[in-house]
Amino acid sequence: MSKTTDTPTSSQRTRASLLRRLRDWDDVRDAPEFKALLADPKNSEPL
């Protein structure tokens, strides 16, 4: 996250670890498709 806001920087936008923390994703966090996306190891690698 940037130091002044909760807005992710461009390098953080697609990282799974960020998706787990951002409140924007709270509505879909329990969806099986979202859980599968986060569970995939390919999505946890650095860009």
N, C-alpha and C positions, 0 to 999 in steps of 0.2 A: 504494500500500500504506500501511497505517497505520504509524506510526513504531515502535510497540511489538511488532507481530506481522507475520506474512506473510499475514494475512487481508485480502482486499481490502475497501475501503470500499464503501458502497452505490453510489456514483457510478462505481466502477471495475468493477463485477461483469460487465458485458456487453461491455466494450471488447475488440476483437480483439487489440489489442496486449498486453493482460493475459493473454488466453488463450494467447498464444504463450509467455509466461514462466512461468506457474504450473505447478508440478510435477503438480498434480492432473490435468492434461490430457496427460501424457506417454504414456499408454497409447493414446490415439486420435490423437495428433499426426500420424502417418503415414497415417491413413485418408483416402481421396480426398474424402469428404464434409466432413471437418474442414478439409482444405486449401482446399476450395472456399469454405467459410464464411469463412475468414480472408482469402482472396483477393478477396472481394467488397468493393469500395470503400465501399459503404454501411455496412459493419460497422466501418470505421475512423474514421468521423465521431464527433465528440463527441456525447454524449447531450443 
